[in-house]
Amino acid sequence: MAKIKVKKVKSAINRTKRQKLTLAALGLKKIGQVVEHDATPNILGMVKKVEHLVSVVEA
């Protein structure tokens, strides 16, 4: 399965609770933090919901 690296690049301050929970579910807490996930439809959907707060690189 393909892997993606997700990096948090913007703050979650003044964002909806749903977006904050999505970032937490991805394992992102601090700006600059990078996590690696499998590129499953579930993960890609979560990334799509917060794409304005994160950057994605295929690993």
trRosetta pair geometry for C-beta under 8 A, 3 or more apart (Angstrom, degrees):
i j d omega theta_ij theta_ji phi_ij phi_ji
1 38 4.7 17 123 -153 133 114
1 39 6.6 -172 166 43 90 75
1 40 7.3 -2 -170 -65 138 79
2 38 7.2 110 77 -162 48 63
2 39 4.2 -17 87 25 100 131
2 58 6.6 -37 178 -150 116 105
3 36 5.7 7 -179 -176 116 105
3 37 7.1 158 -154 84 69 32
3 38 6.2 -56 -101 -104 61 44
3 39 6.6 -160 -106 -22 8 91
3 58 7.3 115 85 -168 58 60
3 59 4.1 -47 101 63 108 114
4 36 7.2 169 86 -150 39 60
4 37 5.8 -18 61 64 86 81
4 38 7.8 56 17 160 80 11
4 39 4.9 95 -20 -80 108 94
4 43 7.3 167 46 129 123 130
4 44 7.9 105 5 -85 157 80
4 47 7.5 -38 115 -65 151 162
4 56 5.5 -8 -180 -166 122 102
4 57 6.9 150 -163 77 70 39
4 58 5.7 -48 -106 -106 73 50
4 59 6.2 171 -116 2 15 91
5 34 5.5 3 -178 -173 106 110
5 35 7.3 164 -153 83 60 33
5 36 5.2 -30 -98 -96 71 77
5 56 7.1 151 78 -155 52 51
5 57 4.7 -15 59 63 103 93
5 58 7.7 149 16 -129 79 2
5 59 5.0 99 -30 -57 97 110
6 26 5.9 -73 99 176 154 131
6 28 6.8 -91 118 -61 111 125
6 34 7.0 157 79 -152 42 59
6 35 5.5 -18 60 62 93 84
6 36 7.7 166 16 -92 73 27
6 37 6.4 10 -3 11 117 112
6 47 6.1 -130 -108 -107 129 114
6 54 5.3 -2 -173 179 93 137
6 55 7.6 157 -155 78 49 42
6 56 5.6 -15 -103 -102 69 78
7 32 7.0 -18 -172 -154 101 26
7 33 7.1 172 -145 86 61 39
7 34 4.6 -22 -94 -97 86 83
7 54 6.3 147 75 -162 43 79
7 55 4.9 -16 61 58 100 90
7 56 7.7 -172 21 -76 73 32
7 57 7.4 27 -6 3 110 104
8 23 6.7 67 -105 -151 123 117
8 28 4.3 135 -52 -172 125 129
8 29 7.8 -150 8 55 161 25
8 30 6.9 154 70 97 137 34
8 31 5.4 -117 114 -118 101 42
8 32 6.8 -38 73 15 83 24
8 33 5.3 20 27 51 112 85
8 53 6.5 -16 -146 147 76 91
8 54 5.6 -47 -100 -102 46 83
9 31 6.7 61 -148 -154 17 89
9 32 7.7 79 -102 -70 49 44
9 53 6.8 169 55 169 71 42
9 54 6.2 132 12 -128 88 26
9 55 5.2 57 -27 -14 135 101
10 31 7.1 28 -109 -116 2 111
10 52 7.0 -38 39 135 149 69
10 53 4.5 -112 62 -135 102 64
10 54 7.8 -103 28 -49 85 38
11 31 6.3 -42 -73 -64 67 122
11 53 7.8 -103 67 -141 19 106
12 15 4.7 -80 -166 31 65 133
12 19 6.5 -177 -143 117 99 101
12 20 4.9 110 171 -103 136 81
12 23 5.6 -116 -80 19 138 160
12 53 6.6 45 -83 -145 73 150
15 19 4.2 -89 159 80 120 135
15 20 5.8 147 90 -51 109 83
15 53 7.2 4 -91 -72 155 142
16 19 4.9 97 59 5 79 99
16 20 7.2 -144 98 -3 44 87
17 20 5.6 -56 -150 38 36 113
17 21 6.2 34 153 -18 69 107
18 21 5.8 -56 -147 38 29 109
18 22 6.4 33 152 -23 63 105
18 49 7.7 -93 137 169 104 135
19 22 5.5 -51 -147 33 33 114
19 23 6.6 35 153 -18 64 101
19 49 6.8 -159 -108 141 74 99
19 50 5.4 129 -153 -97 89 101
19 53 7.0 120 176 -10 118 148
20 23 5.9 -52 -153 34 32 110
20 24 6.5 31 150 -17 64 106
21 24 5.5 -53 -148 38 35 114
21 25 6.2 39 152 -23 66 104
22 25 5.6 -51 -146 34 32 113
22 26 6.6 30 153 -16 63 104
22 46 5.2 178 -163 -160 101 92
22 49 5.3 -116 -142 93 167 128
22 50 5.2 176 104 -32 129 126
23 26 5.8 -58 -152 38 32 109
23 28 4.7 -80 -175 71 85 108
23 29 7.9 136 141 -80 105 30
23 50 5.9 157 -67 -142 83 170
23 53 6.7 -61 -84 111 122 145
23 54 7.7 172 -112 -54 92 118
24 27 7.6 49 179 -72 33 20
24 28 7.3 -101 -79 57 25 63
24 29 7.5 55 -110 -84 67 71
25 46 6.2 -119 92 -141 120 148
26 35 6.3 157 153 63 83 143
26 37 7.2 -78 -150 -43 82 144
26 43 7.5 105 -114 -145 90 84
26 46 5.8 174 -66 131 104 134
26 47 7.3 103 -104 -77 140 72
26 50 7.6 -121 -8 50 146 142
26 54 7.7 -48 117 -81 166 158
27 35 4.5 121 85 -106 120 162
28 33 5.5 158 -142 83 71 120
28 35 6.2 -120 -68 0 76 125
28 54 7.0 -113 -77 -95 170 120
29 33 6.0 59 50 -5 67 166
30 33 4.7 106 64 -33 78 116
36 59 6.0 6 -134 -20 114 161
37 40 7.6 -90 153 18 104 88
37 43 4.7 -179 138 -147 140 151
38 43 6.5 149 79 6 61 152
39 43 6.5 -123 -134 77 28 124
39 44 6.1 49 -168 -58 72 108
39 58 7.6 -2 -65 -121 140 88
40 43 4.9 90 54 12 80 101
40 44 6.9 -152 89 -4 38 90
41 44 5.7 -59 -140 42 30 110
41 45 6.1 36 159 -24 65 107
42 45 5.9 -58 -153 33 26 112
42 46 6.7 23 153 -16 62 104
43 46 5.8 -54 -151 35 34 109
43 47 6.4 34 152 -18 67 105
44 47 5.6 -51 -145 37 34 113
44 48 6.4 42 152 -26 64 103
45 48 5.5 -50 -149 30 32 116
45 49 6.8 33 153 -21 62 102
46 49 5.8 -54 -156 30 35 113
46 50 7.0 -8 160 15 66 104
47 50 6.7 -82 -151 56 31 81
47 51 6.2 64 151 -79 69 80
47 54 6.4 -98 -146 78 82 139
47 56 5.8 57 -171 -75 141 137
48 51 5.6 -11 -144 -38 31 116
50 53 4.6 -46 174 42 94 114
50 54 5.6 60 116 0 98 110
51 54 6.5 -77 -129 55 32 85
51 56 7.7 -49 -128 -11 85 118
